[in-house]
Amino acid sequence: MCIALAAVSTMLMAETEEEKNVRANAAALIAELRTEFECTIAVTGTPRFDESANAWLIAFTAAGPGCDDAASALMQRGRELGATFFRRPDKEQVNAIVADIRRTLRRGFSCPISTRGEPRLEESSGYWVVDFVGSGADCADATEELGRLGEAAQIRFVRTYTQQDRRDLLP
């Protein structure tokens, strides 16, 4: 029994060591790209190994005028290291995306949407979470559309209820 537990412990340490190596390689690659492009790049979340792709998945944010080219270079050079980099919006970009989505919904729904607080990155899912309130006749449809539009940008909208909304939910 002790031998099996020691083996599990060693395996966990090996995974942790590999993750450290992946992080170090990603940091070195990003540092190299910072000298080539006018772009601030940062890894977000924890790199995850995807067995089906046989590659490490690494999320990153990028902000600056040269970021489209920098992101393409990062993704291409990452493949050579056995890593798949994917771009995630940063908080400012999420706020801009949410504002665009709200404008789109205003045209099609009579449910006014207001956000609550700041977007927050949920490490376990890798999604940005945005709390919102909305009241009106077609808020269920508007909420469904929020989910659909947010999915492409890895944004999850979570509806919170006001006291007035809660009264309508009671029988």
Stockholm file with secondary structure:
# STOCKHOLM 1.0

chainA/1-171         MCIALAAVSTMLMAETEEEKNVRANAAALIAELRTEFECTIAVTGTPRFDESANAWLIAFTAAGPGCDDAASALMQRGRELGATFFRRPDKEQVNAIVADIRRTLRRGFSCPISTRGEPRLEESSGYWVVDFVGSGADCADATEELGRLGEAAQIRFVRTYTQQDRRDLLP
#=GR chainA/1-171 SS CHHHHHHHHHHHHHHHHHHHHHHHHHHHHHHHHHHHSSCEEEEEEEEEEETTTTEEEEEEEEESTTHHHHHHHHHHHHHHTTEEEEECCCHHHHHHHHHHHHHHHHHHCSCCEEEEEEEEEETTTTEEEEEEEECSTTHHHHHHHHHHHHHTTTEEEEECCCHHHHHHHCC
#=GC SS_cons         CHHHHHHHHHHHHHHHHHHHHHHHHHHHHHHHHHHHSSCEEEEEEEEEEETTTTEEEEEEEEESTTHHHHHHHHHHHHHHTTEEEEECCCHHHHHHHHHHHHHHHHHHCSCCEEEEEEEEEETTTTEEEEEEEECSTTHHHHHHHHHHHHHTTTEEEEECCCHHHHHHHCC
//
